[in-house]
Amino acid sequence: MPEQYKELNEIQEQLEKHYSDMQDIEFTVQDGKLWLLQTRTGKRTGAAMVKIAVDMLNEGIIDEKEAIMRQEPEKLDELLHPVFSKDAIAKAKVQAKGLPASPGAATGQLVFFADECGKYENSILARIETSPEDLEGMNIANGILTAKGGMTSHAAVVARGMGKCCVSGAGSIKIDYKARTMTTDGRTYKEGEWISLNGSTGELYDGKLDTIDPEVGGDFAKIMELADKYSRMYVRTNADTPHDSKVARDFGAKGIGLCRTEHMFFEGEKIVAMREMILAKDLKGRQEALDKLLPIQQKDFEGIFEAMQDLPVTVRLLAPPLHEFVPHDEKGQQEMADVMGVSIDVIKEKVESLHEFNPMLGHRGCRLGNTYPEITIMQTRAIIGAALALKKKGITAKPEIMIPLTGTYAEMKMQEDICRDTIKKVFAETGMEIDHLVGTMIEIPRAALTADEIAKSAEFFSFGTNDLTQMTFGYSRDDTGVFMPVYLKKGLLKHDPFEVLDQEGVGQLVKMAVDKGRQTRPDIKLGICGEHGGEPSSVEFCHRVGLDYVSCSPYRVPIARLAAAQATIREM
């Protein structure tokens, strides 16, 4: 039917030009006559979304702003992570449902202990919940599955940073570490059996599913180039290793907004020295351990600063409770007893003394640094020492020291004084200086309410919206999996506030702190480093309240860049 084909082709070209978009056209041919039944804007995958916009831009059908606004930021995830093939998903059996904690697709053999992730070529680490001690195994595994935990649990945050698939808070799964089994939906899996995870939907599938690797081409780069052209805010990354820093920089990050120092301690000799410091009976013992940690930590910072050379790096001083670092099993306690030359009973007693009823509200963050200033001194020396070591090599480092968990001006001021006194001594000892900033993380409601006072001491604010959300709502961010699905289903909440920033409550604290901080210090640098920094509607809110930048996990950087550009264009 060459005549009908010619007519159809002419009509589809006319419709595409009229609507300035790709069309999904329904038609039929009856008795040789072409009939148009319907036309509508066609649905598209993430890859097609990018290609269609760039093609139409090149053809002059749409302009640059429209090309940016045609993008759905969340769909970019399809271009950055592996996905399951459509055929595989169609045949897959869903065994459990959890939270879509970190996007992507992963398939592997079940492992229940982090130090055993390497026993299979492809593994999935299944835990009731993860801790910093599991970092090495999490890095090896293809994906991570937890029975407990929310969108900002340890597993979720670390997996997003690694760009690794994670399903958290899958409450229907029961893990028996002793038997090395996992039971869900009437099916019991033994160690070594194959399962598959969809981190974009939170689904757990039975068996081994085929995955498709992502492809990032030239059209993607063009959209990112346009996004930077129109953005007012810039995007940093949350990264703790040189590898993550490089990944984020390749994705267009303009610095690091959050480098968590605690993640650096869970490797080999570092964790031993860290535990020596915590378990020491007095200042002398702590100082001896800190002296061992100083060169190790400085070397870590050198690697990160070098990966992000010429770009700012915000380093958060030690934030978690100390009990997270000490061994709670008898084997680990005996190892520390041998290292320190004391009985295991001494170690057990010290570990027990660190127990807190509510550790997230306990002895951590700046409270730890003000109680044990030697910790802040060691970390400050490591940060500044690393920057100066790179300066000798002709590499520019721009460190920003961030005080965590500030609630009062007095807390902030004491930590600032410790940092600045230490920096002066390092400058005097080396005969060299370097530009730097000292600021704080606004993650406690009181800090937002008194931001004008705190800004007298802090040169920058970075909003830690994970903890700020936790403390404003009074929700434990690791335990919301029990009630959050019910709250969302019943309409008590529109969104999980740990996933999408609560603009009415938490957002008002952010806005208040922005206004108060700028009243005291007009040139104060303002950013966000909570997980909301990569969520599009939250990024738009950050633009509206006047933040300078958002910071997010490396694989969320392109999404945040696009969302920042769209926020700017909407105001034009």
C-alpha positions as CSV (number, residue, x, y, z in Angstrom):
1,M,0.0,0.0,0.0
2,P,2.5,2.6,-1.1
3,E,0.0,5.5,-1.3
4,Q,-1.4,4.8,2.2
5,Y,2.1,4.6,3.5
6,K,3.1,7.9,2.0
7,E,-0.1,9.6,3.4
8,L,0.6,8.1,6.9
9,N,4.2,9.2,6.8
10,E,3.2,12.8,5.8
11,I,0.6,12.9,8.6
12,Q,2.9,11.6,11.3
13,E,5.5,14.2,10.3
14,Q,2.9,16.9,10.5
15,L,1.6,15.7,13.9
16,E,5.1,15.5,15.3
17,K,5.9,19.1,14.2
18,H,2.5,20.4,15.5
19,Y,2.9,18.9,19.0
20,S,6.7,19.2,19.0
21,D,7.0,15.8,20.4
22,M,7.1,12.1,19.5
23,Q,3.6,10.8,18.9
24,D,1.9,7.4,19.5
25,I,-0.5,7.2,16.6
26,E,-3.3,4.6,16.1
27,F,-4.6,4.1,12.6
28,T,-6.3,1.6,10.3
29,V,-6.7,1.1,6.6
30,Q,-10.2,0.1,5.4
31,D,-11.1,-0.6,1.8
32,G,-7.8,1.2,0.8
33,K,-8.6,4.3,2.8
34,L,-6.4,5.5,5.7
35,W,-8.2,6.4,9.0
36,L,-6.5,8.1,11.9
37,L,-8.0,6.9,15.2
38,Q,-6.0,8.7,17.8
39,T,-2.7,10.5,18.5
40,R,-1.0,11.2,21.9
41,T,2.4,12.0,23.2
42,G,4.3,8.7,23.2
43,K,5.6,7.1,26.4
44,R,9.4,6.5,26.4
45,T,12.2,4.9,28.3
46,G,15.0,6.9,29.9
47,A,17.3,6.4,27.0
48,A,14.6,7.3,24.5
49,M,13.6,10.4,26.5
50,V,17.2,11.7,26.2
51,K,17.6,10.8,22.5
52,I,14.3,12.2,21.4
53,A,14.9,15.6,23.1
54,V,18.4,15.9,21.7
55,D,17.2,14.9,18.2
56,M,14.4,17.5,18.3
57,L,16.8,20.1,19.6
58,N,19.2,19.4,16.7
59,E,16.3,19.6,14.2
60,G,15.2,23.0,15.6
61,I,11.8,21.7,16.7
62,I,12.4,22.6,20.4
63,D,14.8,25.0,22.1
64,E,17.4,24.2,24.9
65,K,15.1,25.0,27.8
66,E,12.3,22.8,26.4
67,A,14.9,20.0,25.9
68,I,15.7,20.2,29.6
69,M,12.1,20.4,30.7
70,R,11.2,17.3,28.6
71,Q,13.4,15.2,30.9
72,E,12.1,13.3,33.9
73,P,15.0,13.4,36.3
74,E,14.3,10.0,38.0
75,K,14.3,8.3,34.6
76,L,18.0,9.0,34.2
77,D,18.5,6.2,36.7
78,E,17.8,3.8,33.8
79,L,20.9,5.1,32.1
80,L,23.2,4.8,35.1
81,H,22.4,1.4,36.6
82,P,21.9,-2.1,35.3
83,V,18.2,-3.1,34.7
84,F,16.4,-6.4,34.2
85,S,15.4,-7.4,30.7
86,K,11.6,-7.1,30.0
87,D,11.4,-10.8,29.3
88,A,13.1,-11.6,32.7
89,I,10.7,-9.4,34.6
90,A,7.7,-10.8,32.8
91,K,8.6,-14.4,34.0
92,A,9.9,-13.4,37.5
93,K,8.1,-14.4,40.7
94,V,8.1,-11.7,43.4
95,Q,9.0,-13.3,46.7
96,A,9.1,-10.2,48.9
97,K,8.7,-6.4,48.8
98,G,10.8,-3.9,50.6
99,L,11.9,-0.3,50.1
100,P,13.6,0.8,46.8
101,A,16.7,1.9,48.8
102,S,19.2,2.1,45.9
103,P,18.3,1.7,42.2
104,G,19.5,-0.9,39.8
105,A,19.2,-4.6,39.2
106,A,21.3,-7.3,40.9
107,T,21.4,-11.1,40.8
108,G,23.6,-13.4,42.9
109,Q,23.9,-16.2,45.3
110,L,22.8,-15.7,48.9
111,V,25.4,-14.8,51.5
112,F,24.5,-13.9,55.1
113,F,27.9,-12.7,56.4
114,A,29.8,-9.8,55.0
115,D,33.2,-11.5,55.3
116,E,31.9,-14.3,53.1
117,C,30.7,-12.2,50.1
118,G,33.8,-13.2,48.1
119,K,33.1,-17.0,48.2
120,Y,30.9,-16.7,45.1
121,E,31.6,-14.8,41.9
122,N,28.2,-13.1,42.2
123,S,26.7,-12.7,45.6
124,I,23.8,-10.9,47.3
125,L,24.4,-10.0,51.0
126,A,21.3,-10.5,53.1
127,R,21.3,-9.1,56.6
128,I,18.7,-8.2,59.2
129,E,20.4,-4.9,59.1
130,T,24.0,-3.8,58.2
131,S,26.6,-1.9,60.2
132,P,29.8,-0.2,59.3
133,E,31.7,-3.5,59.9
134,D,29.9,-4.9,56.8
135,L,31.4,-2.3,54.4
136,E,34.0,-4.5,52.8
137,G,31.5,-7.3,52.0
138,M,28.9,-4.7,50.8
139,N,31.5,-3.5,48.4
140,I,32.1,-7.0,47.0
141,A,28.4,-8.1,46.8
142,N,26.3,-7.4,43.7
143,G,23.4,-6.2,45.8
144,I,22.2,-5.8,49.4
145,L,19.0,-7.0,51.1
146,T,18.0,-6.1,54.6
147,A,14.9,-7.1,56.7
148,K,15.0,-3.9,58.7
149,G,15.9,-0.3,58.0
150,G,14.4,2.7,56.1
151,M,15.5,4.8,53.1
152,T,18.3,6.4,55.2
153,S,19.4,3.3,57.0
154,H,23.1,2.3,56.9
155,A,22.5,-0.2,54.1
156,A,20.6,2.3,52.0
157,V,23.0,5.2,52.3
158,V,26.1,3.2,51.8
159,A,24.6,1.3,48.8
160,R,23.6,4.6,47.1
161,G,27.1,5.9,47.6
162,M,28.5,2.8,45.9
163,G,25.9,2.9,43.1
164,K,24.9,-0.6,44.3
165,C,21.4,-2.1,44.2
166,C,19.8,-2.3,47.6
167,V,16.4,-3.3,48.9
168,S,15.9,-2.4,52.6
169,G,13.2,-2.9,55.2
170,A,11.8,-6.1,53.6
171,G,9.9,-7.0,56.7
172,S,8.4,-10.3,55.4
173,I,11.8,-12.0,55.2
174,K,13.1,-13.9,58.2
175,I,16.9,-14.5,58.4
176,D,18.4,-17.2,60.5
177,Y,22.1,-16.6,60.8
178,K,22.7,-19.8,62.7
179,A,21.0,-22.0,60.1
180,R,22.2,-19.8,57.2
181,T,18.7,-19.6,55.7
182,M,16.2,-16.9,54.7
183,T,12.4,-17.5,54.6
184,T,9.9,-15.5,52.8
185,D,6.4,-16.2,51.3
186,G,6.6,-19.8,52.4
187,R,9.9,-20.4,50.6
188,T,13.2,-21.1,52.5
189,Y,16.4,-20.2,50.8
190,K,19.7,-21.7,51.8
191,E,23.1,-20.0,51.5
192,G,24.3,-20.1,47.9
193,E,20.8,-20.1,46.3
194,W,20.2,-17.5,43.6
195,I,17.9,-14.5,44.1
196,S,17.5,-11.2,42.3
197,L,16.8,-7.7,43.6
198,N,15.2,-4.7,41.9
199,G,16.5,-1.7,43.8
200,S,14.2,0.6,41.8
201,T,11.0,-1.1,42.9
202,G,12.0,-2.8,46.1
203,E,11.1,-6.3,44.8
204,L,12.9,-9.5,45.6
205,Y,12.6,-12.2,42.9
206,D,13.2,-15.9,42.9
207,G,16.2,-17.2,41.0
208,K,18.7,-15.7,38.6
209,L,17.4,-13.0,36.2
210,D,19.2,-11.6,33.2
211,T,20.4,-8.0,33.5
212,I,21.2,-5.3,30.9
213,D,24.2,-3.0,31.5
214,P,23.6,0.8,31.2
215,E,24.9,2.8,28.2
216,V,25.7,6.5,28.7
217,G,26.2,8.1,25.3
218,G,26.7,11.5,23.7
219,D,23.1,12.6,24.0
220,F,23.3,12.2,27.8
221,A,26.4,14.4,27.9
222,K,24.5,17.0,25.8
223,I,21.6,17.1,28.3
224,M,24.1,17.4,31.2
225,E,25.9,20.2,29.4
226,L,22.6,22.1,29.0
227,A,21.7,21.5,32.6
228,D,24.8,23.1,33.9
229,K,24.3,26.1,31.5
230,Y,20.9,26.9,33.1
231,S,21.4,25.9,36.8
232,R,21.9,28.5,39.5
233,M,22.8,25.9,42.2
234,Y,25.6,23.5,41.7
235,V,25.8,19.8,42.7
236,R,28.4,18.2,45.0
237,T,28.6,14.5,46.0
238,N,28.6,12.5,49.2
239,A,31.7,10.4,48.9
240,D,34.1,8.7,51.4
241,T,36.7,7.1,49.0
242,P,38.9,8.1,46.1
243,H,36.9,5.7,43.9
244,D,33.5,7.2,44.8
245,S,35.0,10.7,44.4
246,K,36.2,9.9,40.9
247,V,32.8,8.4,39.9
248,A,31.0,11.5,41.1
249,R,33.5,13.9,39.4
250,D,33.0,11.9,36.1
251,F,29.2,12.5,36.6
252,G,29.8,16.2,36.9
253,A,30.0,16.8,40.7
254,K,31.6,20.2,41.6
255,G,33.1,19.0,44.9
256,I,32.3,16.8,47.9
257,G,29.5,18.0,50.2
258,L,29.9,15.2,52.7
259,C,32.9,13.0,53.4
260,R,32.1,10.7,56.4
261,T,35.3,10.0,58.2
262,E,33.9,7.1,60.2
263,H,33.7,4.9,57.0
264,M,37.5,5.1,56.7
265,F,38.1,3.3,60.0
266,F,36.7,-0.1,59.0
267,E,39.6,-1.6,57.2
268,G,42.4,-3.8,58.5
269,E,44.8,-2.0,60.9
270,K,42.6,1.1,61.0
271,I,39.8,-0.6,63.0
272,V,42.3,-2.1,65.4
273,A,43.8,1.3,66.2
274,M,40.3,2.9,66.4
275,R,39.3,0.3,68.9
276,E,42.4,0.8,70.9
277,M,41.6,4.5,71.1
278,I,38.0,3.8,72.3
279,L,38.9,1.1,74.7
280,A,41.9,2.9,76.2
281,K,41.6,3.4,80.0
282,D,42.9,7.0,80.0
283,L,44.1,10.0,77.8
284,K,47.6,8.6,77.5
285,G,46.2,5.4,75.9
286,R,43.8,7.3,73.7
287,Q,46.6,9.5,72.5
288,E,48.9,6.6,71.6
289,A,46.1,5.1,69.5
290,L,45.4,8.4,67.9
291,D,49.0,8.8,67.0
292,K,48.7,5.5,65.0
293,L,45.5,6.7,63.3
294,L,46.8,10.1,62.3
295,P,49.1,9.1,59.3
296,I,46.6,6.5,58.2
297,Q,43.7,9.0,58.1
298,Q,45.9,11.7,56.5
299,K,46.7,9.2,53.7
300,D,43.0,8.6,53.1
301,F,42.3,12.3,52.9
302,E,45.2,12.8,50.4
303,G,43.5,10.2,48.1
304,I,40.1,12.0,48.2
305,F,41.6,15.5,47.9
306,E,43.7,14.4,44.9
307,A,40.6,12.9,43.2
308,M,38.7,16.1,43.7
309,Q,41.6,18.5,43.1
310,D,40.7,22.2,42.7
311,L,37.2,21.4,44.1
312,P,36.0,21.9,47.7
313,V,35.7,18.9,50.0
314,T,33.6,19.1,53.1
315,V,34.9,16.6,55.7
316,R,32.6,15.7,58.6
317,L,34.4,15.0,61.9
318,L,33.5,11.8,63.7
319,A,29.7,11.5,64.0
320,P,28.5,8.1,65.1
321,P,28.4,6.7,68.7
322,L,31.6,4.9,69.7
323,H,29.8,1.6,70.3
324,E,29.5,1.1,66.5
325,F,33.3,0.7,66.3
326,V,33.9,-1.8,69.2
327,P,33.7,-5.6,68.9
328,H,30.5,-7.1,70.3
329,D,31.4,-10.7,69.7
330,E,33.7,-12.7,72.0
331,K,36.2,-13.5,69.2
332,G,36.7,-9.8,68.4
333,Q,36.9,-8.9,72.0
334,Q,39.6,-11.5,72.6
335,E,41.6,-10.1,69.6
336,M,41.5,-6.6,71.2
337,A,42.5,-8.0,74.5
338,D,45.5,-9.7,73.0
339,V,46.5,-6.5,71.1
340,M,46.2,-4.3,74.2
341,G,47.7,-6.8,76.6
342,V,44.7,-6.9,78.9
343,S,42.2,-9.6,79.9
344,I,39.0,-10.1,77.9
345,D,37.0,-9.1,81.0
346,V,38.5,-5.6,80.8
347,I,37.4,-5.3,77.2
348,K,34.0,-6.6,77.9
349,E,33.5,-4.2,80.8
350,K,34.6,-1.2,78.6
351,V,32.3,-2.3,75.7
352,E,29.4,-2.6,78.2
353,S,30.1,0.9,79.6
354,L,29.6,2.3,76.1
355,H,26.1,1.0,75.9
356,E,23.5,3.8,75.5
357,F,19.7,3.5,75.6
358,N,19.3,5.9,72.7
359,P,22.7,6.1,71.0
360,M,21.5,8.3,68.1
361,L,20.7,11.0,70.7
362,G,23.7,10.2,72.9
363,H,27.4,10.7,73.1
364,R,28.3,11.4,69.4
365,G,29.1,14.2,67.0
366,C,30.4,17.4,68.6
367,R,29.6,16.0,72.0
368,L,32.3,13.4,71.4
369,G,34.7,16.0,70.2
370,N,34.1,18.4,73.1
371,T,34.4,15.5,75.6
372,Y,37.5,14.1,73.9
373,P,39.1,17.1,72.1
374,E,42.1,14.9,71.2
375,I,39.9,13.2,68.6
376,T,39.0,16.5,66.9
377,I,42.7,17.5,67.1
378,M,43.8,14.3,65.3
379,Q,41.2,14.6,62.6
380,T,41.9,18.3,62.0
381,R,45.7,17.6,61.7
382,A,44.9,14.8,59.2
383,I,42.7,17.0,57.1
384,I,45.0,20.0,57.0
385,G,48.1,17.8,56.8
386,A,46.7,16.1,53.7
387,A,45.9,19.4,52.0
388,L,49.4,20.7,52.7
389,A,51.0,17.5,51.4
390,L,49.2,17.9,48.1
391,K,50.2,21.5,48.0
392,K,53.8,20.4,48.0
393,K,53.0,18.3,44.9
394,G,51.4,21.3,43.2
395,I,47.8,20.0,43.7
396,T,45.2,22.4,45.1
397,A,43.0,21.0,47.9
398,K,40.1,23.0,49.4
399,P,39.2,21.5,52.7
400,E,36.1,22.4,54.6
401,I,35.9,21.0,58.2
402,M,32.3,20.3,59.3
403,I,31.3,20.0,62.9
404,P,28.5,17.4,63.3
405,L,25.4,17.5,65.5
406,T,25.7,21.1,66.7
407,G,22.8,22.2,68.9
408,T,24.1,25.3,70.6
409,Y,26.5,28.1,69.8
410,A,28.7,27.1,72.8
411,E,29.2,23.6,71.3
412,M,30.1,25.0,67.9
413,K,32.4,27.6,69.3
414,M,34.4,25.1,71.4
415,Q,34.9,22.8,68.4
416,E,35.8,25.7,66.2
417,D,38.4,26.9,68.7
418,I,39.9,23.4,68.8
419,C,40.1,23.2,65.0
420,R,41.5,26.7,64.5
421,D,44.1,26.3,67.3
422,T,45.2,23.0,65.7
423,I,45.3,24.5,62.2
424,K,47.5,27.4,63.4
425,K,50.0,24.9,65.0
426,V,50.1,22.9,61.8
427,F,50.7,26.0,59.7
428,A,53.5,27.1,62.1
429,E,55.1,23.6,62.1
430,T,55.1,23.3,58.3
431,G,55.7,27.0,57.4
432,M,52.9,26.6,54.9
433,E,49.2,27.7,54.8
434,I,46.1,26.8,52.8
435,D,42.6,28.2,52.4
436,H,40.0,26.4,54.4
437,L,36.6,26.8,56.1
438,V,35.2,25.6,59.4
439,G,31.4,25.2,59.5
440,T,28.7,22.9,60.8
441,M,26.0,20.4,59.9
442,I,22.5,21.7,60.7
443,E,20.7,18.5,61.7
444,I,19.2,19.3,65.1
445,P,16.0,21.5,65.2
446,R,17.5,23.7,67.9
447,A,20.4,24.5,65.6
448,A,18.0,25.7,62.9
449,L,16.1,27.8,65.4
450,T,19.3,29.5,66.6
451,A,21.1,29.6,63.3
452,D,21.8,33.3,63.7
453,E,23.9,32.6,66.8
454,I,25.7,29.5,65.3
455,A,26.6,31.5,62.2
456,K,28.8,33.7,64.4
457,S,31.1,30.7,64.6
458,A,30.3,28.7,61.4
459,E,31.5,29.8,58.0
460,F,29.1,27.4,56.3
461,F,25.9,25.4,57.0
462,S,25.3,22.0,55.4
463,F,21.8,20.7,56.2
464,G,21.9,17.1,57.3
465,T,18.3,16.4,56.5
466,N,18.4,12.7,57.4
467,D,18.8,13.5,61.1
468,L,16.9,16.7,60.8
469,T,13.9,14.7,59.5
470,Q,14.4,12.1,62.2
471,M,14.4,14.6,65.0
472,T,11.6,16.8,63.7
473,F,9.2,14.0,63.1
474,G,10.4,11.9,66.1
475,Y,10.7,8.9,63.7
476,S,13.7,6.6,64.0
477,R,15.0,6.5,60.5
478,D,16.1,2.8,60.9
479,D,12.7,1.6,62.2
480,T,10.1,3.3,59.9
481,G,9.7,0.1,57.8
482,V,7.1,-1.2,60.3
483,F,4.6,1.6,60.0
484,M,5.6,3.7,57.0
485,P,3.9,1.6,54.3
486,V,0.7,1.7,56.4
487,Y,0.9,5.5,56.8
488,L,1.5,6.0,53.0
489,K,-1.4,3.6,52.1
490,K,-3.8,5.3,54.5
491,G,-2.8,8.8,53.4
492,L,-1.4,9.9,56.7
493,L,1.7,10.9,54.8
494,K,2.0,11.7,51.1
495,H,5.6,10.6,50.9
496,D,8.2,8.9,53.0
497,P,9.8,12.0,54.6
498,F,13.2,10.3,54.5
499,E,12.9,10.0,50.7
500,V,11.1,13.2,49.8
501,L,11.9,16.4,51.9
502,D,8.9,17.4,54.1
503,Q,8.7,21.0,52.9
504,E,6.0,22.0,55.4
505,G,7.8,21.0,58.5
506,V,11.5,20.1,58.0
507,G,11.6,22.5,55.1
508,Q,10.5,25.4,57.2
509,L,13.4,24.8,59.6
510,V,15.8,24.8,56.6
511,K,14.4,28.1,55.3
512,M,14.5,29.6,58.8
513,A,18.2,28.6,59.2
514,V,19.0,30.0,55.8
515,D,17.5,33.4,56.6
516,K,18.9,33.6,60.1
517,G,22.4,32.4,59.0
518,R,22.5,35.1,56.2
519,Q,21.4,37.8,58.7
520,T,24.5,37.1,60.8
521,R,26.9,36.2,57.9
522,P,25.8,37.4,54.5
523,D,28.4,35.4,52.7
524,I,27.8,32.1,54.5
525,K,28.0,29.1,52.2
526,L,24.8,27.0,52.3
527,G,24.2,23.5,51.1
528,I,22.4,20.2,51.8
529,C,24.1,16.8,52.3
530,G,21.2,14.6,53.4
531,E,19.9,12.0,51.0
532,H,17.2,14.5,49.8
533,G,20.0,16.2,47.9
534,G,19.3,13.9,44.9
535,E,15.5,13.9,45.0
536,P,14.1,16.2,42.3
537,S,11.3,17.9,44.3
538,S,13.6,18.4,47.2
539,V,16.3,19.9,44.9
540,E,13.7,22.4,43.6
541,F,12.8,23.4,47.2
542,C,16.6,23.9,47.9
543,H,16.7,26.2,44.9
544,R,13.7,28.2,46.1
545,V,15.1,28.8,49.6
546,G,18.4,30.0,48.2
547,L,20.9,27.2,48.9
548,D,24.2,27.4,47.0
549,Y,24.5,23.7,46.3
550,V,23.0,20.3,46.9
551,S,25.1,17.2,47.6
552,C,24.0,13.6,46.9
553,S,25.3,10.1,46.2
554,P,27.6,9.8,43.2
555,Y,25.0,8.1,41.0
556,R,22.4,10.7,41.8
557,V,24.6,13.6,40.7
558,P,23.1,13.7,37.1
559,I,19.6,13.6,38.5
560,A,20.3,16.5,40.8
561,R,22.0,18.5,38.0
562,L,19.0,18.2,35.8
563,A,16.5,19.0,38.7
564,A,18.6,22.1,39.6
565,A,18.4,23.3,35.9
566,Q,14.6,22.7,35.8
567,A,14.1,24.6,39.0
568,T,15.9,27.6,37.5
569,I,14.0,27.5,34.2
570,R,10.6,27.3,36.0
571,E,11.4,30.7,37.6
572,M,12.3,32.3,34.2
